[in-house]
Amino acid sequence: MAYDMVSRLSLPGVVFSIFLISSSFPCQAQLCSNFYDSTCPNALTTIRTAIRRAVSSERRMAASLIRLHFHDCFVQGCDASIMLDNSPSIDSEKFSFVNNNSIRGFEVIDGAKAQVESICPGVVSCADIAAVAARDASVAVGGPSWTVRLGRRDSTKASRSLADSNIPRATDSFSELIDMFSRKGLSERDMVALSGSHSIGQARCVTFRARIHDNSSDIDAGFASTRRRRCPSTSGDGDNNLAPLDLVTPNSLDNNYFRNLIQRRGLLQSDQVLFSGQSTDSIVTDYSRNPSLFSSDFAAAMLRMGDIEPLTGSQGEIRRVCSVVN
């Protein structure tokens, strides 16, 4: 059918149609993948080198950089507000309940920013560097790649209170998660795909203590017993002890996370609720069986998340240093 349709078009018509598709595809939500092609052509390769080096030094950093971008986008949009330090005019998001003693990777973004500034001062935003870093981090641990749309500008403000109310928590219920993602324009499928980033990284004992000690039927008994070894039941005892989110392939961004959920081995409550007799069970099952489907959906969801409420044009600024406004 498609061949017959094309065969009836004149050659100029086909060429024009392809031109329309290829010329419009790079841009969406006022962001374009070729945004820096003329103003800083080496920006993306410079960022990629910095991220590869950081992840090579510490595989966990890949998860941290993806999470940093996620936590940025869910508060005021993808505007690098999460990177701002406390100041008389800034109530830093770094110290919100969800981020404090948890969010990391700032020094990697700062390092990439400094390198980009050395070749193109005042051109590339911290928000764009965070978006590119998340993509490059995914690739560095075997995950999918995608073409990042660029042109975000940096916020001149931050909001600790919005971080507290907008970023999902490890103990959130299914309905709370659905509502939170929906408010950002993301679907249930996006939510499940993005949660697949928990196939890498680690979590602190304080975030999963209740789940592994409450003898609930929604957790595999052997899995819970193993996790209790480094996470005592007493609050304050071992709160910051770390455990991999995925015991099987903790250093690879793959679909094993979804197999874990089906086996009731999700470490966080907010993970396991995705496979708990809810509407997302079928999506989890599909991803557990089809790694290619997960990869493509994860890339698409990361793109959609990266389009959340960007500052563009004359809004905001291009920070010279990511932790402070100009």
VMD Tcl script that draws the C-alpha trace (Angstrom):
set ca {
  {0.00 0.00 0.00}
  {2.75 2.46 0.96}
  {4.76 1.53 -2.15}
  {1.74 2.06 -4.42}
  {1.10 5.49 -2.90}
  {4.69 6.61 -3.38}
  {4.83 5.26 -6.92}
  {1.99 7.59 -7.90}
  {3.80 10.69 -6.65}
  {6.03 12.70 -8.90}
  {9.73 12.78 -7.99}
  {9.58 16.48 -6.98}
  {6.61 15.67 -4.75}
  {8.49 12.86 -3.02}
  {11.56 15.04 -2.51}
  {9.44 17.87 -1.12}
  {7.63 15.50 1.27}
  {10.91 14.11 2.56}
  {12.23 17.66 2.95}
  {9.21 18.64 5.04}
  {9.62 15.63 7.32}
  {13.38 15.97 7.75}
  {13.31 19.73 8.21}
  {10.52 19.72 10.81}
  {11.55 16.64 12.78}
  {14.53 18.19 14.63}
  {12.36 20.84 16.29}
  {9.55 20.68 18.84}
  {8.41 22.85 21.77}
  {10.71 25.59 20.41}
  {13.67 23.23 20.80}
  {15.81 21.99 17.90}
  {18.42 19.25 17.72}
  {20.65 21.47 15.56}
  {20.40 24.51 17.84}
  {24.17 24.82 18.41}
  {25.35 23.72 14.97}
  {26.61 27.19 14.06}
  {27.18 28.78 17.48}
  {29.02 25.91 19.19}
  {29.52 22.99 16.79}
  {31.74 21.02 19.19}
  {29.42 21.30 22.19}
  {27.91 17.82 21.99}
  {31.21 15.99 21.48}
  {32.73 17.94 24.37}
  {29.86 16.98 26.67}
  {29.95 13.36 25.51}
  {33.66 13.06 26.32}
  {33.11 14.45 29.82}
  {30.21 12.09 30.52}
  {32.01 9.03 29.20}
  {34.96 9.82 31.45}
  {32.73 10.28 34.51}
  {30.76 7.07 33.96}
  {33.92 5.12 33.19}
  {35.25 6.24 36.58}
  {31.99 5.36 38.39}
  {29.23 3.40 36.70}
  {26.67 4.60 39.24}
  {27.11 8.12 37.87}
  {25.04 7.18 34.81}
  {21.98 6.67 37.00}
  {22.72 9.87 38.91}
  {22.85 11.98 35.74}
  {19.60 10.56 34.35}
  {17.95 11.17 37.72}
  {19.35 14.71 37.90}
  {17.71 15.58 34.58}
  {14.44 13.96 35.70}
  {14.35 15.87 39.00}
  {15.15 19.09 37.18}
  {12.37 18.71 34.62}
  {9.69 17.90 37.20}
  {10.20 21.25 38.98}
  {9.49 24.37 36.88}
  {10.40 22.44 33.73}
  {13.84 21.54 32.35}
  {15.59 24.77 33.35}
  {18.57 23.72 35.51}
  {16.89 25.18 38.59}
  {17.99 22.11 40.53}
  {21.63 23.14 40.12}
  {21.34 26.49 41.87}
  {22.97 26.76 45.30}
  {21.42 28.54 48.25}
  {21.76 32.32 48.21}
  {19.82 35.28 49.62}
  {17.45 35.01 46.65}
  {17.57 31.23 46.04}
  {16.00 28.52 48.20}
  {17.91 25.65 46.65}
  {16.06 22.57 45.43}
  {19.11 20.54 46.40}
  {17.90 20.59 50.00}
  {14.31 19.52 49.39}
  {13.16 16.37 51.16}
  {13.52 14.22 48.04}
  {16.88 15.64 46.91}
  {18.77 16.22 50.16}
  {21.63 13.71 50.63}
  {20.38 11.94 47.53}
  {20.67 13.84 44.27}
  {24.18 13.89 42.83}
  {26.23 14.44 39.68}
  {26.45 18.22 39.94}
  {30.24 18.18 39.71}
  {30.05 16.24 36.43}
  {27.69 18.80 34.89}
  {29.89 21.61 36.25}
  {32.93 20.01 34.65}
  {31.23 19.60 31.29}
  {29.97 23.18 31.49}
  {33.47 24.51 32.18}
  {34.83 22.67 29.16}
  {32.05 23.97 26.92}
  {32.54 27.50 28.27}
  {36.20 27.31 27.31}
  {35.30 26.87 23.64}
  {31.97 28.74 23.45}
  {31.54 31.17 26.35}
  {27.97 32.08 27.26}
  {26.34 29.96 24.54}
  {25.28 26.54 25.88}
  {22.87 26.39 28.81}
  {23.24 24.20 31.88}
  {19.75 22.86 31.19}
  {20.83 21.61 27.77}
  {24.01 20.11 29.17}
  {21.93 18.17 31.71}
  {19.65 16.88 28.94}
  {22.57 15.79 26.76}
  {24.36 14.27 29.76}
  {21.32 12.08 30.52}
  {21.35 10.74 26.95}
  {25.11 10.16 26.97}
  {24.89 8.47 30.38}
  {22.27 6.06 29.01}
  {24.49 5.14 26.08}
  {27.52 4.69 28.36}
  {25.78 1.86 30.25}
  {24.29 0.08 27.26}
  {21.00 1.97 27.12}
  {19.36 3.62 24.12}
  {20.38 6.84 22.42}
  {18.12 9.59 21.13}
  {18.50 12.92 19.38}
  {18.28 15.56 22.10}
  {16.36 18.71 21.23}
  {18.24 21.81 22.35}
  {17.70 25.50 23.01}
  {16.67 25.48 26.67}
  {17.69 28.43 28.79}
  {18.51 28.49 32.49}
  {16.18 29.66 35.22}
  {17.11 32.53 37.52}
  {15.08 31.04 40.36}
  {14.50 27.75 42.17}
  {11.77 26.37 44.40}
  {12.40 23.97 47.24}
  {8.67 23.80 47.96}
  {7.87 22.79 44.37}
  {10.58 20.15 44.53}
  {8.92 18.73 47.64}
  {5.51 18.59 45.97}
  {6.39 17.72 42.35}
  {9.08 15.04 42.51}
  {7.88 11.44 42.98}
  {8.88 9.69 46.19}
  {9.91 6.09 46.81}
  {6.79 5.50 48.91}
  {4.24 7.01 46.50}
  {1.12 5.02 45.69}
  {0.09 4.09 42.15}
  {-2.55 6.83 42.00}
  {-0.11 9.44 43.30}
  {2.40 8.52 40.62}
  {-0.20 8.59 37.87}
  {-1.34 12.04 38.98}
  {2.19 13.40 39.23}
  {3.24 12.23 35.76}
  {-0.07 13.27 34.23}
  {0.39 16.83 35.49}
  {3.63 16.94 33.51}
  {1.92 15.75 30.34}
  {3.34 12.23 30.58}
  {1.29 9.08 30.05}
  {1.18 5.85 32.04}
  {3.41 4.30 29.39}
  {5.91 7.16 29.72}
  {5.89 6.67 33.49}
  {6.64 2.95 33.25}
  {9.32 3.45 30.60}
  {11.06 6.19 32.59}
  {10.93 4.03 35.71}
  {13.06 1.55 33.78}
  {16.03 3.78 34.53}
  {15.93 2.02 37.91}
  {17.66 -0.90 36.25}
  {20.82 1.02 37.20}
  {21.81 2.95 40.28}
  {21.39 2.45 43.99}
  {18.95 3.45 46.71}
  {19.48 4.36 50.36}
  {18.16 2.07 53.08}
  {15.87 4.81 54.38}
  {13.92 4.75 51.10}
  {13.10 1.02 51.15}
  {13.30 0.02 54.85}
  {9.53 -0.15 55.34}
  {9.06 -2.28 52.22}
  {11.57 -4.99 53.17}
  {10.57 -5.22 56.84}
  {6.77 -5.20 56.73}
  {6.36 -8.86 55.62}
  {3.98 -7.80 52.87}
  {2.76 -10.25 50.25}
  {3.88 -7.93 47.44}
  {7.59 -8.66 48.02}
  {9.51 -11.89 47.44}
  {10.54 -13.25 50.85}
  {14.05 -14.27 49.78}
  {14.64 -10.90 48.15}
  {13.49 -9.07 51.28}
  {15.72 -11.22 53.48}
  {18.77 -10.46 51.33}
  {18.11 -6.72 51.43}
  {17.67 -6.70 55.23}
  {21.33 -7.61 55.70}
  {22.41 -4.05 55.01}
  {19.23 -2.27 56.03}
  {18.25 -2.81 59.69}
  {14.68 -2.21 60.78}
  {15.63 0.50 63.28}
  {15.29 4.03 61.96}
  {18.61 5.87 62.00}
  {20.60 2.63 61.83}
  {22.19 2.33 58.41}
  {19.90 4.92 56.82}
  {22.49 5.76 54.15}
  {23.55 2.19 53.38}
  {23.21 1.64 49.65}
  {21.66 -1.24 47.74}
  {21.50 -1.73 43.96}
  {18.05 -1.24 42.50}
  {18.68 -4.27 40.28}
  {20.72 -7.11 41.78}
  {21.12 -8.98 38.48}
  {22.46 -6.36 36.03}
  {23.09 -3.31 38.24}
  {25.45 -1.63 35.78}
  {23.41 -2.00 32.59}
  {20.38 0.01 31.50}
  {18.24 -2.89 30.32}
  {14.82 -4.49 30.77}
  {15.75 -6.70 33.73}
  {14.08 -4.16 36.04}
  {10.71 -5.25 34.66}
  {11.47 -8.93 35.20}
  {12.25 -8.03 38.80}
  {8.84 -6.42 39.22}
  {7.06 -9.51 37.91}
  {9.00 -11.57 40.49}
  {7.98 -9.09 43.24}
  {11.59 -7.92 43.53}
  {11.13 -4.21 43.06}
  {13.27 -2.51 45.71}
  {11.16 0.63 46.07}
  {7.45 0.67 46.76}
  {7.02 3.14 43.88}
  {8.58 0.53 41.58}
  {6.52 -2.47 42.66}
  {3.19 -0.65 42.38}
  {3.74 -0.61 38.60}
  {3.09 -4.37 38.68}
  {0.45 -4.85 41.34}
  {-2.80 -5.59 39.56}
  {-2.98 -2.11 38.06}
  {-3.43 -0.83 34.51}
  {0.34 -0.80 33.95}
  {0.83 -4.54 34.51}
  {0.60 -5.25 30.79}
  {3.21 -2.60 29.98}
  {5.62 -4.08 32.52}
  {5.04 -7.53 31.01}
  {5.64 -6.24 27.47}
  {8.91 -4.58 28.47}
  {10.08 -7.67 30.37}
  {9.71 -9.72 27.19}
  {10.84 -7.19 24.61}
  {14.04 -5.23 25.33}
  {13.84 -3.39 22.01}
  {10.36 -2.11 22.84}
  {11.56 -0.86 26.21}
  {14.57 0.87 24.65}
  {12.52 2.69 22.03}
  {9.84 3.71 24.53}
  {12.44 4.85 27.06}
  {14.11 7.07 24.46}
  {10.75 8.53 23.39}
  {9.72 9.17 27.00}
  {13.04 10.88 27.78}
  {12.46 13.15 24.79}
  {8.97 14.04 25.98}
  {10.22 14.66 29.49}
  {12.95 16.91 28.12}
  {10.26 19.06 26.49}
  {8.54 19.92 29.79}
  {8.11 23.70 30.10}
  {11.47 24.82 28.70}
  {12.59 28.43 28.91}
  {13.40 29.62 25.39}
  {14.07 32.78 23.42}
  {14.71 35.67 25.80}
  {13.42 33.84 28.90}
  {15.88 33.08 31.67}
  {19.58 33.27 30.89}
  {22.62 31.25 29.88}
  {24.49 30.78 33.15}
  {28.26 30.96 33.08}
  {28.43 28.74 36.18}
  {25.59 26.28 36.74}
  {25.32 26.74 40.51}
  {24.76 30.52 40.49}
  {22.79 33.03 38.46}
  {24.83 35.47 36.41}
}
mol new
graphics top color blue
foreach p $ca { graphics top sphere $p radius 0.5 }
foreach p [lrange $ca 0 end-1] q [lrange $ca 1 end] { graphics top cylinder $p $q radius 0.2 }
display resetview
